[in-house]
């Protein structure tokens, strides 16, 4: 096909197709094939489209990138596709897409069109917040599931704008960052039951059998898949799908105005390391994203960890090679890398249910922190049980997934407190509430940065399903009616977050030394048993006292924090602990206990002294916090 367009050599950056001077610049990866190029449609003044076929020429090639400039071409009137040997292929660098606007609709590649992205947006003075890890509280959510339920009370359900509508709630709760599951463009409607099916055949079968649940393809609700459009916000997560870029930016800007960071999850399945770096840099610069939780294989950890542009951007992975990134004892001015792994989650769960030989591991997790990087800890996540299900089910209940309960983890280290699933037994219900309080106290009284699952703060349940990756219904959508039903629990969680924020000794910036480095008479952290200063960590014990010395946490950078003694007993019987002796003029006061569901009071409001008591008796499965005043 001949063309009347003027074609010149273009610029290598930015990649993709973009506006340049009075025309458009094309810098796309050359697909494999003998005959490849770009189909370009330009709308004429009469409203009709004229199609052009522009082959990739070696004269305009740099490496595997074809660079073409088309002067005098109206960018806002163009759409395009990439072709190779007669077939339409994906433009991996595309930043604006048409065809994925409807959630759950199977779309073939030939029906996908790319538009030229317009980066213009009124950011005002917005930029990333750079909240330190020691002051951070992460809240993991699925954008669609967060507000899709009829009880959410928002106008734009299941969208980025729905998240904006919930910002006052997030701010009241006290979280400082939301971590969102994949929100870039992915094919949710193509999850073939048989891997031998091509993507096109799977899409055809999905559409054909959409109303037959026994035959239809499953939805990839979570979004962890390959061959994604990594540079585009997901259109079906926007209230106006054709304006997903603008709506995503508006969400980021509004979150930032309210002091809340945005962390994005990115799943890469053996992508090119250089490509991964480009994706992360693009979202950081173009969308002001505060951080990234990296998932998958072949992640260029050293490349990302040493990239100057990302030095103030949070990056999470299972673990980074810190010794290679920070060489020769480099002093880190801003901790932006963080380890994010399941060790703590399973150990905390085992301790909660009363497994033996857990104390050494639990104490290790509670003091785990680092001078040069962050540590993210959690007791629930999008995979596995919610907090309410963790104390209500011994076994997974995944039949609705259609895999005869064979999917999902068999080892959840959960405990149903005596009855599987729903019950009306008051004793079981009270124990479950107590165990939920114990769980979050373990998490929020540890030195690492806490993360928790959206809905845990008001008792959201997934009906015992620990792997709802393919469910887009009431199982995975947050049931906001539980917020009113469990208002007391929500207020408790809110008070726990506020309590931790107020006391820097509970969330320090450095590695715990277990030594009196200030020569103040107390180590930063110490452990106690039936005798003060002598922890009893034998495999059969499940009780211990942890003392956080207030000298090691500064309020307003000058005033010492309070000293706290936290008594833990996860045994099913009563146990005794000794309270350490305090300096003259100070006494121990009981701040709170997980036996009660009352919100945690401010230290200055506490009046219940222990008197001359030096030995305390702990009820079964209870955590008690004492404060020195």
C-alpha positions as CSV (number, residue, x, y, z in Angstrom):
1,X,0.0,0.0,0.0
2,X,1.5,3.3,-1.1
3,X,1.3,6.3,1.3
4,X,1.2,10.0,0.7
5,X,2.7,10.6,4.2
6,X,6.1,12.1,4.6
7,X,8.3,9.6,6.5
8,X,11.5,10.7,8.2
9,X,13.9,9.2,10.8
10,X,12.5,9.6,14.3
11,X,13.8,9.8,17.9
12,X,14.6,6.8,20.0
13,X,13.0,8.3,23.1
14,X,10.3,8.2,24.4
15,X,9.4,4.7,23.3
16,X,6.0,4.1,21.9
17,X,4.1,6.6,19.7
18,X,4.1,10.2,20.9
19,X,3.5,13.8,19.8
20,X,6.6,15.5,18.5
21,X,6.6,19.1,17.1
22,X,3.8,19.2,14.5
23,X,3.6,15.4,14.0
24,X,4.0,12.1,15.6
25,X,7.1,10.1,16.6
26,X,7.2,6.3,16.3
27,X,9.7,4.3,18.4
28,X,8.5,0.8,18.8
29,X,10.0,-2.6,19.2
30,X,10.3,-4.4,15.9
31,X,8.3,-7.7,16.1
32,X,9.8,-10.9,14.7
33,X,8.6,-11.4,11.1
34,X,9.7,-10.9,7.5
35,X,7.1,-8.3,6.8
36,X,6.3,-5.9,9.7
37,X,5.3,-2.4,10.3
38,X,2.5,-0.2,11.5
39,X,-1.1,0.3,10.4
40,X,-2.1,3.9,10.9
41,X,-5.6,5.3,10.7
42,X,-6.0,9.1,10.4
43,X,-9.4,10.7,10.7
44,X,-10.0,13.2,7.9
45,X,-11.8,16.6,8.2
46,X,-15.0,14.9,6.9
47,X,-14.9,12.4,9.8
48,X,-13.8,9.4,7.8
49,X,-10.7,7.4,8.5
50,X,-7.9,6.8,6.0
51,X,-5.7,3.8,6.5
52,X,-1.9,3.7,5.9
53,X,0.5,0.8,6.0
54,X,4.0,1.9,7.0
55,X,6.7,-0.8,6.9
56,X,9.6,-0.7,9.2
57,X,12.8,0.1,7.3
58,X,16.3,-0.8,8.3
59,X,17.4,2.9,7.6
60,X,15.2,4.0,10.6
61,X,16.3,1.2,12.9
62,X,18.4,1.5,16.1
63,X,18.9,-1.9,17.7
64,X,15.5,-3.6,17.9
65,X,13.7,-0.2,17.8
66,X,12.2,1.3,14.7
67,X,12.3,5.2,14.8
68,X,10.0,7.0,12.4
69,X,8.8,10.6,12.4
70,X,5.7,11.6,10.5
71,X,5.6,15.5,10.2
72,X,2.3,17.3,9.7
73,X,0.3,14.4,11.2
74,X,-2.5,15.2,13.7
75,X,-1.8,13.1,16.8
76,X,-5.3,13.4,18.3
77,X,-6.8,12.0,15.1
78,X,-4.7,8.9,14.9
79,X,-5.0,5.3,16.0
80,X,-2.7,2.4,15.1
81,X,-1.7,-1.3,15.2
82,X,1.5,-3.1,14.8
83,X,1.6,-6.0,12.3
84,X,4.0,-8.8,11.5
85,X,3.5,-11.3,8.6
86,X,-0.1,-10.3,8.2
87,X,-1.1,-10.6,11.9
88,X,-1.7,-7.8,14.4
89,X,0.7,-8.0,17.3
90,X,1.0,-6.2,20.6
91,X,2.8,-2.8,21.1
92,X,4.4,-3.4,24.4
93,X,5.2,0.3,24.8
94,X,1.7,1.6,24.1
95,X,0.5,4.1,26.7
96,X,-3.2,4.4,25.6
97,X,-5.4,1.5,24.4
98,X,-8.9,1.0,22.9
99,X,-10.7,-2.3,23.3
100,X,-10.4,-3.3,27.0
101,X,-13.0,-0.9,28.3
102,X,-15.5,-3.5,29.4
103,X,-14.5,-5.7,32.4
104,X,-14.8,-9.4,31.6
105,X,-15.1,-9.1,27.9
106,X,-12.8,-11.4,25.9
107,X,-10.9,-9.4,23.3
108,X,-8.6,-10.6,20.5
109,X,-5.5,-8.7,19.5
110,X,-6.9,-7.8,16.1
111,X,-9.6,-5.8,17.9
112,X,-7.2,-3.8,20.0
113,X,-6.2,-0.3,18.8
114,X,-3.6,2.1,20.2
115,X,-4.0,5.8,20.6
116,X,-1.3,8.4,21.0
117,X,-1.0,9.2,24.7
118,X,-1.4,12.8,25.8
119,X,0.7,13.3,29.1
120,X,-0.9,16.7,29.9
121,X,-2.4,16.8,33.4
122,X,-2.7,19.5,36.0
123,X,-0.6,18.0,38.8
124,X,-0.4,21.3,40.7
125,X,2.4,20.9,43.2
126,X,2.0,17.1,43.6
127,X,4.9,14.8,44.0
128,X,5.6,11.5,45.8
129,X,5.3,11.7,49.6
130,X,8.5,9.8,50.7
131,X,6.9,8.7,54.0
132,X,9.7,6.8,56.0
133,X,9.2,3.1,56.6
134,X,9.1,3.7,60.3
135,X,6.1,5.9,59.9
136,X,4.3,3.8,57.3
137,X,1.1,1.6,57.5
138,X,0.3,-0.3,54.4
139,X,-3.2,-1.4,53.3
140,X,-3.4,-4.0,50.5
141,X,-6.5,-3.8,48.2
142,X,-7.9,-4.9,44.9
143,X,-9.2,-1.8,43.2
144,X,-12.3,-3.4,41.8
145,X,-13.2,-5.5,44.9
146,X,-12.6,-2.6,47.3
147,X,-15.8,-0.7,46.3
148,X,-17.7,-3.0,43.9
149,X,-20.1,-4.4,46.6
150,X,-23.6,-2.7,46.7
151,X,-22.8,-1.9,50.4
152,X,-19.8,0.3,49.5
153,X,-21.8,3.5,49.5
154,X,-19.8,5.0,46.6
155,X,-21.1,6.3,43.3
156,X,-18.4,4.9,41.1
157,X,-18.2,1.3,42.3
158,X,-15.1,-0.8,41.5
159,X,-13.1,2.0,40.1
160,X,-10.2,4.4,40.7
161,X,-12.8,7.1,41.4
162,X,-14.4,4.7,44.0
163,X,-11.0,4.7,45.8
164,X,-11.1,8.5,45.8
165,X,-14.5,8.4,47.4
166,X,-13.2,6.2,50.2
167,X,-10.2,8.5,51.0
168,X,-11.9,10.0,54.1
169,X,-12.4,6.5,55.4
170,X,-8.8,5.6,54.8
171,X,-7.6,8.7,56.5
172,X,-9.8,8.0,59.5
173,X,-8.4,4.5,59.8
174,X,-4.9,5.9,59.9
175,X,-3.1,4.1,57.1
176,X,-0.4,6.0,55.2
177,X,-0.3,4.0,52.0
178,X,-2.5,1.7,49.8
179,X,-0.9,-1.2,48.0
180,X,-3.0,-2.1,45.0
181,X,-3.0,-5.4,43.1
182,X,-2.3,-5.2,39.4
183,X,-4.0,-2.1,38.0
184,X,-2.2,-2.0,34.6
185,X,-3.9,-3.5,31.6
186,X,-4.2,-7.3,31.7
187,X,-6.5,-9.8,30.0
188,X,-8.8,-10.9,32.8
189,X,-11.1,-12.8,30.5
190,X,-8.5,-15.1,29.1
191,X,-7.7,-17.8,31.6
192,X,-8.1,-21.1,29.6
193,X,-9.0,-24.3,31.5
194,X,-6.7,-26.1,29.1
195,X,-3.3,-24.7,28.6
196,X,-3.1,-26.1,25.0
197,X,-5.7,-23.5,23.9
198,X,-4.4,-20.4,22.1
199,X,-5.3,-17.1,23.6
200,X,-7.6,-16.4,20.6
201,X,-9.4,-19.7,21.0
202,X,-9.7,-19.3,24.7
203,X,-11.2,-15.8,24.1
204,X,-13.7,-17.2,21.6
205,X,-14.8,-20.0,23.9
206,X,-15.1,-17.6,26.8
207,X,-17.5,-15.3,24.8
208,X,-19.5,-18.3,23.4
209,X,-20.1,-19.9,26.8
210,X,-20.3,-16.7,28.9
211,X,-23.7,-17.7,30.3
212,X,-22.8,-21.3,31.1
213,X,-20.7,-21.5,34.3
214,X,-19.8,-25.1,33.6
215,X,-18.2,-24.3,30.3
216,X,-17.1,-20.8,30.5
217,X,-13.5,-19.7,30.9
218,X,-12.5,-18.3,34.3
219,X,-11.8,-14.7,35.0
220,X,-8.3,-13.8,36.1
221,X,-9.7,-11.5,38.8
222,X,-6.3,-10.9,40.5
223,X,-4.4,-10.0,37.3
224,X,-1.1,-12.0,37.8
225,X,-0.5,-13.0,34.2
226,X,1.9,-12.5,31.3
227,X,1.9,-10.4,28.1
228,X,0.4,-7.4,29.8
229,X,0.2,-3.8,28.6
230,X,2.5,-2.5,31.4
231,X,2.3,1.2,30.5
232,X,-1.5,1.6,30.7
233,X,-3.8,1.9,33.7
234,X,-6.6,-0.7,33.5
235,X,-9.5,0.9,31.5
236,X,-12.2,-1.2,33.2
237,X,-11.1,0.1,36.6
238,X,-12.0,3.6,35.5
239,X,-15.5,5.1,35.8
240,X,-14.8,6.6,32.3
241,X,-12.8,3.8,30.7
242,X,-11.5,5.9,27.8
243,X,-10.1,8.3,30.4
244,X,-8.3,5.8,32.6
245,X,-5.0,7.7,32.5
246,X,-6.6,10.9,33.8
247,X,-8.6,9.1,36.4
248,X,-5.6,7.2,37.7
249,X,-3.7,10.5,38.0
250,X,-6.6,12.1,39.8
251,X,-6.6,9.2,42.3
252,X,-2.9,9.6,43.0
253,X,-3.2,13.4,43.4
254,X,-6.1,13.1,45.8
255,X,-4.4,10.4,47.8
256,X,-1.3,12.6,48.1
257,X,-3.4,15.6,49.2
258,X,-4.5,13.4,52.1
259,X,-1.1,12.1,53.0
260,X,-1.6,8.7,51.5
261,X,1.0,7.0,49.3
262,X,0.2,4.7,46.4
263,X,2.2,1.4,46.0
264,X,1.6,-0.6,42.9
265,X,2.1,-4.3,42.5
266,X,3.8,-5.4,39.2
267,X,4.0,-9.0,38.1
268,X,6.7,-9.7,35.5
269,X,7.1,-13.2,34.1
270,X,10.7,-13.4,32.9
271,X,10.6,-10.0,31.2
272,X,13.7,-8.3,29.9
273,X,15.5,-6.5,32.8
274,X,15.9,-3.3,30.9
275,X,12.2,-3.3,30.0
276,X,11.2,-3.7,33.7
277,X,13.4,-0.7,34.6
278,X,11.6,1.3,31.9
279,X,8.2,0.4,33.2
280,X,9.0,1.3,36.8
281,X,10.6,4.7,35.8
282,X,7.6,5.5,33.6
283,X,5.0,5.0,36.3
284,X,7.2,6.9,38.8
285,X,7.6,9.9,36.6
286,X,4.4,9.9,34.6
287,X,1.9,8.9,37.3
288,X,3.8,10.0,40.5
289,X,3.6,6.5,42.0
290,X,5.3,6.3,45.4
291,X,6.5,2.7,45.3
292,X,6.4,-0.7,43.7
293,X,5.9,-4.2,45.0
294,X,7.8,-6.4,42.4
295,X,6.7,-9.9,41.8
296,X,7.8,-12.6,39.4
297,X,11.1,-13.8,38.0
298,X,14.2,-12.2,36.5
299,X,13.7,-8.9,38.4
300,X,16.9,-6.8,38.0
301,X,17.2,-6.1,41.7
302,X,20.7,-4.5,41.6
303,X,19.8,-2.4,38.6
304,X,16.6,-1.1,40.3
305,X,18.2,-0.7,43.7
306,X,21.1,1.4,42.4
307,X,19.1,3.5,39.8
308,X,19.5,7.2,40.9
309,X,16.1,8.1,39.6
310,X,14.5,5.6,42.0
311,X,16.5,6.5,45.2
312,X,13.4,8.0,46.8
313,X,10.9,5.5,45.4
314,X,9.9,2.5,47.6
315,X,10.7,-0.9,46.1
316,X,9.5,-4.1,47.7
317,X,10.7,-7.6,46.8
318,X,11.1,-10.9,48.7
319,X,14.7,-9.8,49.5
320,X,17.3,-7.6,47.8
321,X,21.0,-8.3,47.6
322,X,21.6,-5.4,50.0
323,X,25.3,-6.2,50.4
324,X,25.8,-5.6,46.7
325,X,23.6,-2.5,46.5
326,X,25.1,-0.8,49.6
327,X,28.8,-1.4,49.4
328,X,31.5,-0.4,51.8
329,X,29.1,0.5,54.6
330,X,27.3,3.1,52.6
331,X,25.2,5.4,54.8
332,X,21.6,5.3,53.5
333,X,19.9,8.7,53.8
334,X,16.5,7.4,52.8
335,X,15.6,3.7,53.1
336,X,13.7,2.9,49.9
337,X,14.2,-0.8,49.6
338,X,12.3,-3.3,51.7
339,X,12.1,-7.1,52.2
340,X,8.5,-8.4,51.8
341,X,8.1,-12.1,52.6
342,X,5.9,-14.6,54.3
343,X,8.1,-15.9,57.1
344,X,6.6,-13.6,59.7
345,X,3.0,-14.3,58.6
346,X,3.2,-18.0,59.1
347,X,5.3,-17.8,62.4
348,X,2.8,-15.3,63.9
349,X,-0.1,-17.6,62.9
350,X,1.6,-20.6,64.5
351,X,2.3,-18.8,67.7
352,X,-1.4,-17.5,67.8
353,X,-2.8,-21.0,67.6
354,X,-0.4,-22.2,70.3
355,X,2.2,-24.3,68.4
356,X,5.3,-25.1,70.4
357,X,8.9,-23.8,70.0
358,X,7.7,-20.5,68.5
359,X,9.1,-17.9,71.0
360,X,12.6,-17.5,69.5
361,X,11.2,-16.9,66.0
362,X,8.5,-14.6,67.3
363,X,10.9,-12.4,69.2
364,X,13.2,-12.3,66.2
365,X,10.3,-11.0,64.0
366,X,9.3,-8.5,66.5
367,X,12.7,-6.8,66.7
368,X,13.4,-7.3,62.9
369,X,14.5,-3.9,61.5
370,X,17.5,-2.6,59.6
371,X,19.6,0.5,59.4
372,X,19.7,0.5,55.6
373,X,16.4,-1.0,54.4
374,X,12.8,-1.6,55.4
375,X,11.1,-4.8,56.5
376,X,7.4,-5.3,55.7
377,X,5.4,-7.7,57.9
378,X,1.8,-8.9,57.7
379,X,-0.4,-11.6,59.1
380,X,-2.8,-11.7,56.2
381,X,-2.5,-10.9,52.5
382,X,-4.6,-11.2,49.3
383,X,-3.6,-14.9,49.2
384,X,-4.6,-17.1,52.1
385,X,-7.3,-16.4,54.7
386,X,-8.6,-13.0,55.7
387,X,-8.2,-12.2,59.4
388,X,-11.8,-13.2,60.2
389,X,-11.4,-16.4,58.3
390,X,-8.0,-17.1,60.0
391,X,-9.8,-17.6,63.3
392,X,-12.9,-19.2,61.8
393,X,-11.6,-22.0,59.6
394,X,-9.2,-24.9,60.0
395,X,-9.4,-25.9,56.4
396,X,-9.8,-24.1,53.0
397,X,-13.2,-24.0,51.4
398,X,-12.4,-23.3,47.7
399,X,-15.1,-25.3,45.9
400,X,-16.5,-22.2,44.2
401,X,-13.2,-21.9,42.3
402,X,-14.2,-25.0,40.3
403,X,-11.2,-27.1,41.0
404,X,-12.7,-29.4,43.6
405,X,-10.9,-27.7,46.4
406,X,-7.4,-28.8,45.1
407,X,-6.2,-25.2,44.6
408,X,-4.8,-22.9,47.3
409,X,-2.5,-23.6,50.2
410,X,-3.2,-26.5,52.4
411,X,-1.1,-25.1,55.2
412,X,-2.7,-21.9,56.5
413,X,-1.7,-22.4,60.2
414,X,-5.2,-21.2,61.1
415,X,-7.5,-22.2,64.0
416,X,-11.3,-22.1,64.0
417,X,-11.5,-21.6,67.8
418,X,-13.5,-24.8,68.2
419,X,-16.1,-24.6,65.4
420,X,-15.6,-24.7,61.6
421,X,-17.2,-21.6,59.9
422,X,-20.2,-19.7,61.1
423,X,-21.5,-20.3,64.6
424,X,-23.8,-18.8,67.2
425,X,-21.8,-20.1,70.1
426,X,-21.0,-17.0,72.3
427,X,-17.8,-18.5,73.7
428,X,-16.4,-19.3,70.2
429,X,-17.3,-15.9,68.9
430,X,-15.7,-14.1,71.9
431,X,-12.5,-16.2,71.5
432,X,-12.3,-15.4,67.8
433,X,-12.5,-11.6,68.5
434,X,-9.8,-12.0,71.1
435,X,-7.6,-13.9,68.7
436,X,-8.1,-11.2,66.1
437,X,-6.9,-8.6,68.7
438,X,-4.0,-10.8,69.6
439,X,-3.0,-11.1,65.9
440,X,-3.0,-7.3,65.2
441,X,-1.2,-6.6,68.5
442,X,1.6,-9.0,67.4
443,X,1.8,-7.1,64.1
444,X,1.6,-3.5,65.3
445,X,3.8,-4.0,68.4
446,X,6.7,-5.2,66.2
447,X,9.4,-2.9,64.9
448,X,8.9,-3.6,61.2
449,X,6.4,-1.8,58.9
450,X,3.0,-3.3,59.2
451,X,0.8,-4.2,56.3
452,X,-2.7,-5.6,56.5
453,X,-5.5,-6.7,54.1
454,X,-8.4,-4.3,53.2
455,X,-11.5,-5.3,55.2
456,X,-9.6,-6.9,58.1
457,X,-10.4,-3.8,60.1
458,X,-14.1,-4.6,60.0
459,X,-14.1,-8.4,59.9
460,X,-14.5,-9.0,56.2
461,X,-14.8,-12.7,55.2
462,X,-14.2,-14.7,52.0
463,X,-16.2,-17.7,53.4
464,X,-13.1,-19.7,54.0
465,X,-11.8,-19.4,50.5
466,X,-8.0,-18.9,50.6
467,X,-7.4,-18.6,46.9
468,X,-10.2,-16.6,45.2
469,X,-8.1,-15.7,42.2
470,X,-10.9,-16.3,39.7
471,X,-13.9,-15.0,41.6
472,X,-15.5,-11.7,40.9
473,X,-18.4,-11.7,43.2
474,X,-19.5,-11.3,46.9
475,X,-16.6,-13.6,48.0
476,X,-13.9,-11.1,46.9
477,X,-15.8,-7.8,47.1
478,X,-15.6,-6.1,50.5
479,X,-18.9,-6.3,52.4
480,X,-19.1,-2.8,53.8
481,X,-22.2,-3.5,55.8
482,X,-19.9,-5.3,58.3
483,X,-18.3,-1.9,59.1
484,X,-21.5,-0.9,61.1
485,X,-22.0,-4.4,62.4
486,X,-18.4,-4.6,63.7
487,X,-18.0,-0.9,64.6
488,X,-16.3,-1.8,67.9
489,X,-13.7,-3.8,66.1
490,X,-13.0,-1.0,63.6
491,X,-12.6,1.4,66.5
492,X,-10.2,-1.0,68.2
493,X,-8.0,-1.3,65.0
494,X,-8.1,2.5,64.6
495,X,-6.9,3.0,68.2
496,X,-4.1,0.4,67.8
497,X,-2.7,2.2,64.7
498,X,-3.0,5.6,66.5
499,X,-1.3,4.2,69.6
500,X,1.7,2.9,67.6
501,X,2.0,6.1,65.7
502,X,2.2,8.1,68.9
503,X,5.1,6.1,70.4
504,X,8.3,6.1,68.4
505,X,9.8,3.4,70.6
506,X,7.4,1.0,68.9
507,X,8.6,1.8,65.4
508,X,12.3,2.8,65.3
509,X,14.6,3.5,62.5
510,X,17.5,1.2,63.4
511,X,18.5,-2.4,64.0
512,X,17.6,-3.5,67.6
513,X,20.9,-4.2,69.4
514,X,19.5,-5.8,72.6
515,X,22.1,-3.7,74.4
516,X,22.3,-0.6,76.6
517,X,24.0,1.5,74.0
518,X,22.8,4.8,75.7
519,X,24.2,3.7,79.1
520,X,20.7,4.5,80.6
521,X,20.4,1.4,82.6
522,X,18.2,-0.4,80.1
523,X,18.8,-2.1,76.7
524,X,16.7,-1.0,73.8
525,X,14.7,-4.2,74.0
526,X,14.8,-6.9,76.7
527,X,13.0,-10.2,77.4
528,X,11.6,-11.5,80.7
529,X,10.1,-14.7,82.2
530,X,8.9,-15.7,85.6
531,X,12.0,-13.8,86.8
532,X,12.7,-10.4,85.4
533,X,15.6,-10.3,82.9
534,X,15.5,-14.0,82.4
535,X,13.4,-15.1,79.4
536,X,12.3,-18.7,79.3
537,X,12.3,-19.7,75.7
538,X,12.1,-23.5,76.0
539,X,10.1,-25.2,73.3
540,X,7.1,-25.9,75.6
541,X,6.7,-22.2,76.7
542,X,4.4,-19.8,75.0
543,X,4.7,-16.8,77.3
544,X,7.2,-14.0,77.4
545,X,7.6,-10.4,78.5
546,X,9.1,-7.8,76.1
547,X,10.3,-4.4,77.5
548,X,10.7,-1.5,75.1
549,X,12.8,1.2,76.9
550,X,11.5,4.7,76.2
551,X,15.0,6.2,76.2
552,X,15.4,4.7,72.7
553,X,12.4,6.5,71.1
554,X,12.3,10.3,71.0
555,X,9.1,12.3,70.8
556,X,9.6,15.6,69.0
557,X,13.2,14.5,68.6
558,X,14.0,15.5,72.2
559,X,11.6,14.0,74.8
560,X,12.0,10.3,75.7
561,X,9.1,8.1,74.9
562,X,7.3,6.0,77.5
563,X,8.7,2.6,78.5
564,X,6.4,-0.3,77.7
565,X,6.2,-3.9,79.0
566,X,4.2,-6.2,76.7
567,X,3.2,-9.5,78.3
568,X,2.4,-12.3,75.8
569,X,0.7,-15.7,76.6
570,X,-0.6,-17.9,73.8
571,X,-0.9,-20.9,76.1
572,X,-4.4,-22.3,76.7
573,X,-3.6,-22.1,80.5
574,X,-2.7,-19.2,82.8
575,X,1.0,-18.3,83.0
576,X,3.0,-15.9,85.3
577,X,5.6,-13.3,84.4
578,X,7.7,-10.9,86.4
579,X,7.6,-7.1,85.9
580,X,11.1,-5.5,85.8
581,X,11.8,-3.0,88.6
582,X,11.5,0.6,87.5
583,X,13.5,3.7,88.6
584,X,12.5,5.5,91.7
585,X,9.3,7.6,91.2
586,X,7.8,5.5,88.4
587,X,5.2,2.7,88.6
588,X,3.7,0.2,86.2
589,X,0.2,1.0,84.9
590,X,-2.1,-1.4,82.9
591,X,-2.7,0.3,79.6
592,X,-4.8,-2.4,77.8
593,X,-5.5,-6.1,77.5
594,X,-6.7,-8.2,74.6
595,X,-9.2,-9.8,76.9
596,X,-11.3,-6.6,76.4
597,X,-12.4,-5.1,73.1
598,X,-12.2,-1.5,74.2
599,X,-10.2,1.0,72.2
600,X,-6.6,1.6,73.5
601,X,-6.5,4.7,75.7
602,X,-3.9,7.5,75.6
603,X,-1.1,6.9,78.1
604,X,-2.0,10.1,80.0
605,X,-5.5,8.8,80.6
606,X,-4.4,5.5,82.3
607,X,-5.1,5.3,86.0
608,X,-5.0,1.6,86.9
609,X,-1.7,1.0,88.8
610,X,-0.2,-2.5,89.5
611,X,0.8,-1.3,93.0
612,X,3.5,-3.4,94.6
613,X,2.8,-6.3,92.3
614,X,6.0,-7.7,90.8
615,X,4.5,-10.9,89.4
616,X,1.6,-10.9,87.0
617,X,-0.8,-13.7,86.1
618,X,-1.8,-13.8,82.5
619,X,-5.0,-15.3,81.2
620,X,-4.9,-17.9,78.4
621,X,-4.3,-16.5,74.9
622,X,-3.9,-12.9,76.1
623,X,-1.6,-9.9,75.5
624,X,-1.4,-7.2,78.1
625,X,0.4,-3.8,77.7
626,X,1.9,-2.1,80.7
627,X,3.3,1.5,80.7
628,X,5.7,3.1,83.1
629,X,4.6,6.4,84.5
